[in-house]
Amino acid sequence: MIEIVETDIGTARLTWHRAEDARFVLAVSHGAGGGVEARDLQALARVLPEHGVTVALVEQPWRVAGKKVAPAPKTLDAGWREVWPAVAGMELPVIAGGRSAGARVACRTAAELGARAVLALSFPLHPPGKPEKSRADELLGTGVPTLVVQGGNDPFGRPEEFPEGGYELVEVPGADHGLAVPKRSPLTQEEALKVVTDGVVRWAASLG
């Protein structure tokens, strides 16, 4: 089901994948260079409803408008805040999620919006080749249970680069920022996505 949400910065679009007996809603957005067709977002939308999690794939207004480049972080945050009532309206706990830039948005806004938890897919810990420009404070400051799903070969931050903190991390061996694995990988792409979905299913169940 498609839902349109009008915001002060344009039209956002939600694609709902509903669980029959939902315990949570996962509202999850895309990165700065792609949309909700990302392989990990689509895999979660297919699998999680079978495990009691309704998934709302959230397309930010800039993406709906057909723009190629995401706006500034504060604009992304503003769009996310205006979408939130639509995902919170089912009177279920909401997990705030996103991949890459969307993960940063979820981390920055979780506490103020009352998210139950945060799912950070391919969290961009730093720009490629610039580990000194760390964004760890966003991840460490969510104030709620947080799961990071990170490719083992992500140029925006490999799992071993992440600081210690009160979050969980699932590594997808050999995967890049898009959670794609090379052909020489011991994991097939399907197996790599199963690492993602299995990890999220287990973590969501632990939330109660």
N, C-alpha and C positions, 0 to 999 in steps of 0.2 A: 504494500500500500504506500502510495506517495502522499506526503503532506507538505504543503507550501506554508512557509512562515515568513511573514513580512517583517523586516527589521528596519531600523533607521539607516542602515548602510546597504540596503538592498534585499532581494528575495533569497531566502535560504530554502533548501529542499531536504526533506527527511524521507528516507526509504525504510519502511518498517518491516521487520521480519519477526513475527510474534510467536511467543511460546504459548502453548495451551494453558499451562498452569505456571505462570511466571512468578519467580521470586525476586528478580531484579530486572531493571532496564539497563542495558549498556548503550550509552550514547557515544558514538565514536566517529571522529572526523578524520579527514585526510591530511596530507602534507602540503607543502608549499609548491610542489612541482607535479602533483597528480591529484586524482580524484578518488571517489569511493570504489572505483573499479580495481583498486590495488588488491593484489592476491591475498594478503593477510586479512584485509577487511572483508573480502568476499568469503573467505574460508570461515571466519568467525560468524558471519551472517548465516551461513549454511548449517553450522554445527551447533552453535550455542542454544538456539531455541529448543533443541531436543533435550537440553539439560536445564530447562527452567529459566533461561535468560532471554528476554526479548531484546532484539538488537535494532537500534535506530542508526542507520548510516546517515551522517549529517554532512551535507554539502554547503560549505560557506558561500555567502553571497557573491564573492568575487569569482568563484568557480562557476556558479550558476549563470553568471553574466558572461561567461566565456573568456574571461581574462586569463592570461598566461602566467602572470606573476602575482604572488600573494601580497597583500598590503602589509603595513607595519604591524608588529605584534599587538599594540593597543587596539587596533581596528579588528584584528582577529578575535581578541578577547571580547570586544564589544558585541560582535556578531554572535559569539558563543553564548554570552549572557542572555541575549534576546531569544535565542532558541530554547534555552533551558526550561522555561515554563511548559513548553510543548512536551518535553521528554519527562518532566516531573509530574505531569498532570494525571498519570495513571495511578498515582498514590502508591507507588512502589519505590524502594530504594534505588537510586540511580548511580551507576558506575560511570564516571566521566572518563572517556578514552579518546585516544587519537594516535596517529602515526606521525613521526617526525615533528614538524611544526605544530601539528594538531595535538601531539603529546605534550608539548610545552604549554599550549593553551590550557589543556586539562589540568596540568600541574599547577599553573599560576592561579586558576580560578576555583579549584576544588573546594577549598575551605569556605570561601565566601558564598558559594552556591549551595552548600550543604550536601555535596557528593558523598556517597557512602564509601567510595574507594576510587582509585585512579588506575587505569590501564595505559601504560606508556609503551607503544610499539615503536621500535627503532628510535629511541630517544636521542636527539642530536646533542650529545654531551659537549661537543665543541665543533667548530668548523673543521673540515678536513685539513690536516697538516698544521693545525693551530691549537694544540692541546692547552696552551696557556689561556685561551679564551673560553674558560669553562662555564657551563650553564648548570653546574651541579646544584647550585643554590635553589633553582626552580624545582628540581627533583626532590631534594631533601626537605623542601618546605611545604609539601602538600598538606601535611597535617592529618592525613587519612591513610589507611592501608594502600600500598602501591605495589604494582607488579610492572617490571620492565621486561620486555621481550626484545632481545638484542641479537643481531647477527654476529657470529664470531669474527667476521672480517669486515665489520662496518667501519668505513673511514671516518664517520662522525663520532666514533667512540666504540672501541672493542670492549667486551665485558670486563677484561682485566684492568681497564682504565678507570672503571667506575669506583667512586669512593665508598667506603663503608657507610652504612646508614640503615634506617629502619624501613627498608623495602626489600622485596624479593626480586630475583633476576632469573629469567629463563634464557639460556643461550641456545641459539639455533646454529649448530656447528657449520662453519664455513660460509655462512650466508652474508650477503652484502646489506646495504642500507634498505633495499627493497625486499629483503628477506628471500632473495633469489640465491640458489646455490649453483656453483659451476658444474659443468658436465662431469668433471673429474671427481666431484665430491662423492664420498661413500653414501651420502643420502640422496635419494631422488627428490625432485621438487615436491612431490606429493608427501613424501616422508617428512620433509622439512616443515611443511605446513601443518602436519599432524603434531609435530613438536610444539608448534604455536598453539593450536587448538587444545591439545591435551593439557598444556600448561595453564591456559586460561580457564578451562573447565575445572581443573583441580583447585586453582586459586579461588575461583568464584564460589565453589562449594565450601571452602574454608571460611568464607565471610559470614556464613550462617543462613 
